[in-house]
Amino acid sequence: MSAPTVEGALTAPNAVAFARRDAITPIEHGRWLADHIPGARLRELPGADHLWWLPEPSAIADLITDFTEEHSR
């Protein structure tokens, strides 16, 4: 079985966010996604929570706001 591919499948700007110490989905998965989606940027978040948006929702809101503002021009 070959590894899945995302090259060419996504054309819109993408932000990939992962908690650095997520025990369920390792950060390497986020790095792989960011490396294989053209133009994607990885944001490594502190912590180990798999639900990375829960510990500090305002920080995630800022990440999303910055990303959308940058790409809405």
The first five atom37 places (N, CA, C, CB, O) and aatype in JSON, in Angstrom:
{
  "aatype": [12, 15, 0, 14, 16, 19, 6, 7, 0, 10, 16, 0, 14, 2, 0, 19, 0, 13, 0, 1, 1, 3, 0, 9, 16, 14, 9, 6, 8, 7, 1, 17, 10, 0, 3, 8, 9, 14, 7, 0, 1, 10, 1, 6, 10, 14, 7, 0, 3, 8, 10, 17, 17, 10, 14, 6, 14, 15, 0, 9, 0, 3, 10, 9, 16, 3, 13, 16, 6, 6, 8, 15, 1],
  "atom_mask": [
    [1, 1, 1, 1, 1],
    [1, 1, 1, 1, 1],
    [1, 1, 1, 1, 1],
    [1, 1, 1, 1, 1],
    [1, 1, 1, 1, 1],
    [1, 1, 1, 1, 1],
    [1, 1, 1, 1, 1],
    [1, 1, 1, 0, 1],
    [1, 1, 1, 1, 1],
    [1, 1, 1, 1, 1],
    [1, 1, 1, 1, 1],
    [1, 1, 1, 1, 1],
    [1, 1, 1, 1, 1],
    [1, 1, 1, 1, 1],
    [1, 1, 1, 1, 1],
    [1, 1, 1, 1, 1],
    [1, 1, 1, 1, 1],
    [1, 1, 1, 1, 1],
    [1, 1, 1, 1, 1],
    [1, 1, 1, 1, 1],
    [1, 1, 1, 1, 1],
    [1, 1, 1, 1, 1],
    [1, 1, 1, 1, 1],
    [1, 1, 1, 1, 1],
    [1, 1, 1, 1, 1],
    [1, 1, 1, 1, 1],
    [1, 1, 1, 1, 1],
    [1, 1, 1, 1, 1],
    [1, 1, 1, 1, 1],
    [1, 1, 1, 0, 1],
    [1, 1, 1, 1, 1],
    [1, 1, 1, 1, 1],
    [1, 1, 1, 1, 1],
    [1, 1, 1, 1, 1],
    [1, 1, 1, 1, 1],
    [1, 1, 1, 1, 1],
    [1, 1, 1, 1, 1],
    [1, 1, 1, 1, 1],
    [1, 1, 1, 0, 1],
    [1, 1, 1, 1, 1],
    [1, 1, 1, 1, 1],
    [1, 1, 1, 1, 1],
    [1, 1, 1, 1, 1],
    [1, 1, 1, 1, 1],
    [1, 1, 1, 1, 1],
    [1, 1, 1, 1, 1],
    [1, 1, 1, 0, 1],
    [1, 1, 1, 1, 1],
    [1, 1, 1, 1, 1],
    [1, 1, 1, 1, 1],
    [1, 1, 1, 1, 1],
    [1, 1, 1, 1, 1],
    [1, 1, 1, 1, 1],
    [1, 1, 1, 1, 1],
    [1, 1, 1, 1, 1],
    [1, 1, 1, 1, 1],
    [1, 1, 1, 1, 1],
    [1, 1, 1, 1, 1],
    [1, 1, 1, 1, 1],
    [1, 1, 1, 1, 1],
    [1, 1, 1, 1, 1],
    [1, 1, 1, 1, 1],
    [1, 1, 1, 1, 1],
    [1, 1, 1, 1, 1],
    [1, 1, 1, 1, 1],
    [1, 1, 1, 1, 1],
    [1, 1, 1, 1, 1],
    [1, 1, 1, 1, 1],
    [1, 1, 1, 1, 1],
    [1, 1, 1, 1, 1],
    [1, 1, 1, 1, 1],
    [1, 1, 1, 1, 1],
    [1, 1, 1, 1, 1]
  ],
  "atom_positions": [
    [[0.85, -1.17, 0.0], [0.0, 0.0, 0.0], [0.9, 1.24, 0.0], [-0.97, 0.0, 1.22], [1.84, 1.33, 0.79]],
    [[0.6, 2.17, -0.86], [1.42, 3.39, -0.94], [0.93, 4.44, 0.04], [1.41, 3.95, -2.37], [-0.22, 4.42, 0.49]],
    [[1.83, 5.36, 0.36], [1.48, 6.45, 1.28], [0.48, 7.38, 0.6], [2.74, 7.23, 1.73], [0.57, 7.59, -0.61]],
    [[-0.45, 7.95, 1.36], [-1.41, 8.88, 0.76], [-0.69, 10.13, 0.26], [-2.5, 9.27, 1.79], [0.39, 10.48, 0.75]],
    [[-1.27, 10.78, -0.71], [-0.68, 11.99, -1.24], [-1.71, 13.11, -1.24], [-0.14, 11.76, -2.66], [-2.9, 12.88, -1.46]],
    [[-1.25, 14.31, -0.99], [-2.13, 15.48, -1.03], [-1.66, 16.49, -2.06], [-2.22, 16.13, 0.34], [-2.33, 17.49, -2.29]],
    [[-0.49, 16.24, -2.68], [0.02, 17.17, -3.67], [-1.01, 17.38, -4.76], [1.33, 16.65, -4.28], [-1.55, 16.43, -5.32]],
    [[-1.29, 18.64, -5.05], [-2.23, 18.99, -6.1], [-3.68, 18.93, -5.69], [0.0, 0.0, 0.0], [-4.54, 19.47, -6.4]],
    [[-3.99, 18.29, -4.57], [-5.38, 18.15, -4.15], [-5.9, 19.43, -3.48], [-5.52, 16.98, -3.19], [-7.1, 19.72, -3.54]],
    [[-5.01, 20.18, -2.87], [-5.4, 21.41, -2.17], [-4.7, 22.59, -2.82], [-5.05, 21.33, -0.66], [-3.49, 22.59, -3.02]],
    [[-5.5, 23.6, -3.16], [-4.9, 24.76, -3.81], [-5.1, 26.04, -3.02], [-5.49, 24.92, -5.18], [-4.43, 27.03, -3.31]],
    [[-5.97, 26.05, -2.06], [-6.18, 27.23, -1.22], [-5.1, 27.29, -0.16], [-7.6, 27.21, -0.56], [-4.52, 26.26, 0.19]],
    [[-4.81, 28.48, 0.37], [-3.83, 28.57, 1.47], [-4.25, 27.68, 2.64], [-3.68, 30.04, 1.94], [-5.44, 27.55, 2.94]],
    [[-3.27, 27.09, 3.28], [-3.55, 26.18, 4.4], [-2.65, 26.47, 5.58], [-3.38, 24.73, 3.96], [-1.46, 26.75, 5.43]],
    [[-3.24, 26.4, 6.75], [-2.49, 26.47, 8.0], [-2.66, 25.1, 8.66], [-2.99, 27.66, 8.93], [-3.77, 24.59, 8.76]],
    [[-1.58, 24.55, 9.11], [-1.6, 23.26, 9.81], [-1.19, 23.55, 11.25], [-0.65, 22.19, 9.12], [-0.1, 24.08, 11.48]],
    [[-2.04, 23.21, 12.2], [-1.75, 23.45, 13.61], [-1.72, 22.13, 14.36], [-2.79, 24.42, 14.23], [-2.64, 21.31, 14.24]],
    [[-0.68, 21.93, 15.13], [-0.51, 20.71, 15.92], [0.13, 21.06, 17.25], [0.34, 19.66, 15.16], [0.98, 21.95, 17.32]],
    [[-0.27, 20.36, 18.3], [0.4, 20.47, 19.59], [1.71, 19.68, 19.51], [-0.51, 19.96, 20.76], [1.72, 18.55, 19.03]],
    [[2.77, 20.27, 19.99], [4.1, 19.64, 19.88], [4.18, 18.26, 20.54], [5.14, 20.54, 20.51], [4.86, 17.37, 20.03]],
    [[3.49, 18.09, 21.67], [3.62, 16.84, 22.42], [2.33, 16.02, 22.42], [4.03, 17.14, 23.85], [2.09, 15.24, 23.34]],
    [[1.51, 16.2, 21.39], [0.25, 15.45, 21.27], [0.55, 13.95, 21.33], [-0.5, 15.81, 19.95], [1.31, 13.43, 20.51]],
    [[-0.03, 13.27, 22.3], [0.24, 11.84, 22.49], [-0.59, 10.97, 21.56], [-0.03, 11.45, 23.92], [-0.29, 9.79, 21.4]],
    [[-1.61, 11.53, 20.94], [-2.47, 10.74, 20.05], [-1.98, 10.85, 18.6], [-3.93, 11.22, 20.16], [-1.86, 9.84, 17.91]],
    [[-1.72, 12.07, 18.16], [-1.24, 12.29, 16.79], [0.09, 13.03, 16.88], [-2.28, 13.11, 15.94], [0.11, 14.22, 17.19]],
    [[1.19, 12.35, 16.61], [2.51, 12.97, 16.75], [2.7, 14.18, 15.84], [3.59, 11.95, 16.46], [2.12, 14.25, 14.75]],
    [[3.5, 15.13, 16.28], [3.8, 16.34, 15.54], [4.35, 16.02, 14.15], [4.79, 17.21, 16.31], [4.18, 16.81, 13.22]],
    [[4.99, 14.88, 13.99], [5.51, 14.49, 12.69], [4.4, 14.41, 11.63], [6.23, 13.13, 12.79], [4.66, 14.63, 10.45]],
    [[3.19, 14.09, 12.05], [2.07, 14.05, 11.11], [1.77, 15.46, 10.6], [0.81, 13.45, 11.79], [1.52, 15.65, 9.41]],
    [[1.8, 16.43, 11.48], [1.59, 17.81, 11.06], [2.71, 18.3, 10.16], [0.0, 0.0, 0.0], [2.46, 19.01, 9.19]],
    [[3.93, 17.92, 10.49], [5.07, 18.31, 9.65], [4.95, 17.7, 8.26], [6.4, 17.87, 10.3], [5.23, 18.36, 7.26]],
    [[4.52, 16.45, 8.21], [4.34, 15.8, 6.92], [3.28, 16.54, 6.1], [3.94, 14.32, 7.11], [3.5, 16.83, 4.92]],
    [[2.15, 16.84, 6.72], [1.09, 17.57, 6.01], [1.61, 18.9, 5.47], [-0.1, 17.81, 6.93], [1.41, 19.22, 4.3]],
    [[2.26, 19.67, 6.32], [2.76, 20.98, 5.9], [3.78, 20.84, 4.77], [3.39, 21.71, 7.08], [3.85, 21.7, 3.89]],
    [[4.57, 19.78, 4.8], [5.57, 19.56, 3.75], [4.94, 19.14, 2.43], [6.56, 18.51, 4.2], [5.53, 19.35, 1.37]],
    [[3.75, 18.55, 2.48], [3.14, 17.99, 1.28], [1.96, 18.8, 0.75], [2.69, 16.6, 1.56], [1.38, 18.44, -0.28]],
    [[1.6, 19.87, 1.41], [0.57, 20.78, 0.9], [1.29, 22.03, 0.41], [-0.52, 21.12, 2.0], [1.88, 22.75, 1.22]],
    [[1.26, 22.29, -0.88], [1.98, 23.45, -1.4], [1.58, 24.74, -0.68], [1.73, 23.6, -2.9], [0.4, 25.07, -0.58]],
    [[2.58, 25.45, -0.18], [2.34, 26.74, 0.48], [1.81, 26.66, 1.9], [0.0, 0.0, 0.0], [1.58, 27.7, 2.52]],
    [[1.61, 25.46, 2.43], [1.09, 25.33, 3.8], [2.14, 25.73, 4.81], [0.61, 23.9, 4.07], [3.34, 25.58, 4.58]],
    [[1.66, 26.25, 5.93], [2.56, 26.59, 7.03], [2.14, 25.84, 8.28], [2.57, 28.12, 7.29], [0.95, 25.77, 8.61]],
    [[3.1, 25.3, 8.95], [2.85, 24.58, 10.2], [3.01, 25.52, 11.36], [3.79, 23.37, 10.34], [3.99, 26.26, 11.45]],
    [[2.06, 25.5, 12.26], [2.16, 26.22, 13.52], [2.21, 25.18, 14.62], [0.95, 27.23, 13.72], [1.2, 24.53, 14.92]],
    [[3.39, 25.01, 15.22], [3.55, 24.07, 16.32], [3.14, 24.78, 17.6], [5.02, 23.53, 16.42], [3.72, 25.8, 17.98]],
    [[2.14, 24.24, 18.25], [1.6, 24.84, 19.46], [2.18, 24.18, 20.69], [0.08, 24.75, 19.47], [2.46, 22.98, 20.68]],
    [[2.36, 24.94, 21.76], [2.86, 24.33, 23.0], [1.81, 23.39, 23.58], [3.23, 25.43, 24.03], [0.62, 23.52, 23.31]],
    [[2.27, 22.46, 24.36], [1.35, 21.59, 25.06], [1.25, 20.21, 24.47], [0.0, 0.0, 0.0], [1.89, 19.89, 23.46]],
    [[0.42, 19.38, 25.12], [0.26, 17.99, 24.74], [-1.2, 17.63, 24.5], [0.85, 17.09, 25.81], [-1.52, 16.46, 24.26]],
    [[-2.07, 18.61, 24.56], [-3.5, 18.35, 24.42], [-3.85, 18.03, 22.97], [-4.31, 19.55, 24.91], [-3.52, 18.8, 22.07]],
    [[-4.51, 16.9, 22.75], [-4.93, 16.54, 21.4], [-5.97, 17.55, 20.89], [-5.51, 15.1, 21.37], [-6.01, 17.84, 19.69]],
    [[-6.78, 18.05, 21.76], [-7.74, 19.1, 21.4], [-7.05, 20.44, 21.61], [-9.07, 19.01, 22.26], [-7.35, 21.18, 22.54]],
    [[-6.1, 20.74, 20.71], [-5.15, 21.84, 20.85], [-5.8, 23.2, 20.97], [-4.22, 21.85, 19.71], [-5.15, 24.14, 21.44]],
    [[-7.02, 23.35, 20.57], [-7.69, 24.65, 20.63], [-8.33, 24.93, 21.99], [-8.74, 24.74, 19.55], [-8.74, 26.06, 22.25]],
    [[-8.42, 23.94, 22.84], [-9.1, 24.13, 24.12], [-8.28, 24.85, 25.2], [-9.51, 22.81, 24.64], [-8.84, 25.69, 25.91]],
    [[-7.0, 24.55, 25.36], [-6.28, 25.19, 26.47], [-6.24, 26.71, 26.38], [-4.88, 24.66, 26.52], [-6.39, 27.39, 27.39]],
    [[-6.03, 27.26, 25.18], [-5.96, 28.71, 25.02], [-6.7, 29.12, 23.75], [-4.49, 29.19, 24.98], [-6.07, 29.4, 22.73]],
    [[-8.03, 29.16, 23.8], [-8.79, 29.47, 22.59], [-8.47, 30.84, 22.0], [-10.26, 29.39, 22.9], [-8.58, 31.02, 20.79]],
    [[-8.08, 31.8, 22.82], [-7.77, 33.13, 22.27], [-6.51, 33.09, 21.41], [-7.6, 34.16, 23.41], [-6.42, 33.8, 20.41]],
    [[-5.54, 32.26, 21.78], [-4.33, 32.13, 20.97], [-4.66, 31.51, 19.62], [-3.27, 31.27, 21.7], [-4.09, 31.9, 18.6]],
    [[-5.57, 30.55, 19.6], [-5.98, 29.91, 18.36], [-6.78, 30.9, 17.52], [-6.81, 28.64, 18.63], [-6.63, 30.95, 16.3]],
    [[-7.63, 31.67, 18.16], [-8.39, 32.7, 17.43], [-7.43, 33.69, 16.77], [-9.36, 33.44, 18.37], [-7.66, 34.1, 15.64]],
    [[-6.38, 34.06, 17.47], [-5.38, 34.97, 16.89], [-4.69, 34.32, 15.69], [-4.33, 35.36, 17.94], [-4.48, 34.98, 14.67]],
    [[-4.34, 33.05, 15.8], [-3.71, 32.33, 14.7], [-4.62, 32.35, 13.47], [-3.39, 30.87, 15.11], [-4.17, 32.64, 12.37]],
    [[-5.9, 32.05, 13.67], [-6.86, 32.01, 12.56], [-7.08, 33.41, 11.99], [-8.2, 31.41, 13.03], [-7.14, 33.58, 10.77]],
    [[-7.2, 34.39, 12.85], [-7.39, 35.77, 12.39], [-6.19, 36.24, 11.57], [-7.6, 36.71, 13.58], [-6.37, 36.8, 10.49]],
    [[-5.0, 36.01, 12.07], [-3.79, 36.4, 11.33], [-3.74, 35.72, 9.97], [-2.53, 36.07, 12.14], [-3.43, 36.35, 8.96]],
    [[-4.03, 34.44, 9.94], [-3.98, 33.67, 8.7], [-5.0, 34.19, 7.7], [-4.23, 32.19, 8.98], [-4.68, 34.39, 6.53]],
    [[-6.23, 34.4, 8.14], [-7.26, 34.86, 7.21], [-7.01, 36.28, 6.74], [-8.63, 34.77, 7.86], [-7.27, 36.6, 5.58]],
    [[-6.51, 37.14, 7.62], [-6.18, 38.5, 7.2], [-5.08, 38.49, 6.16], [-5.77, 39.35, 8.4], [-5.14, 39.23, 5.18]],
    [[-4.08, 37.68, 6.37], [-2.96, 37.6, 5.43], [-3.42, 37.14, 4.05], [-1.88, 36.64, 5.97], [-2.92, 37.63, 3.03]],
    [[-4.36, 36.21, 4.01], [-4.78, 35.62, 2.74], [-6.03, 36.25, 2.15], [-5.0, 34.16, 2.91], [-6.5, 35.81, 1.1]],
    [[-6.58, 37.25, 2.8], [-7.77, 37.9, 2.25], [-7.42, 39.09, 1.37], [-8.68, 38.36, 3.37], [-8.31, 39.7, 0.77]],
    [[-6.16, 39.42, 1.28], [-5.74, 40.56, 0.46], [-5.84, 40.25, -1.02], [-4.33, 40.97, 0.81], [-5.52, 41.11, -1.85]]
  ]
}
